[in-house]
Amino acid sequence: MFSSDAADVRLENQKISKGETIEVSVYVKKRRDSSAFGLRVAGVYPNRVDAVFNLRNGSLKGGRSKGYFENEKASIKLVDKDWYQCKIIVKSNIDQVRVVLGPTDINKSVKGWESKSKILSSVYTAIPVIIRE
């Protein structure tokens, strides 16, 4: 299932196996008005892993994990002129996750990247890929 609202895009009910390591990867193209991109792998609230990526300089602003997840790693890599691969790799102790992604303000905290902002940001993205290891 795929859903969206004004701030982010969500991929709901992604089936995985308990104890499995998953990789969520999305290609993001920065625009002139964008400063950052947020990515979340979540279970039942408040269990989640968040990462915020700085699209102006191609760096990881930070990551945060709470609950059912362990061994989390986030990374960003320039793959073509203005396109970046943003990725979270994490071991999950649940059997279903939700993926949330979208543009954000670089000044927001990692845990609240998807909350409302006075700054309007936008990015181009490809559909996220979930790899089960």
Salt bridges, closest charged atoms under 4 A:
ASP8 OD1 - ARG10 NE 2.89
GLU20 OE2 - ARG132 NE 3.04
GLU23 OE2 - LYS87 NZ 3.75
ASP33 OD1 - ARG31 NE 3.97
ASP50 OD1 - ARG40 NE 2.54
ASP50 OD2 - ARG48 NE 2.82
GLU70 OE2 - LYS91 NZ 3.77
GLU114 OE1 - ARG40 NH2 3.02
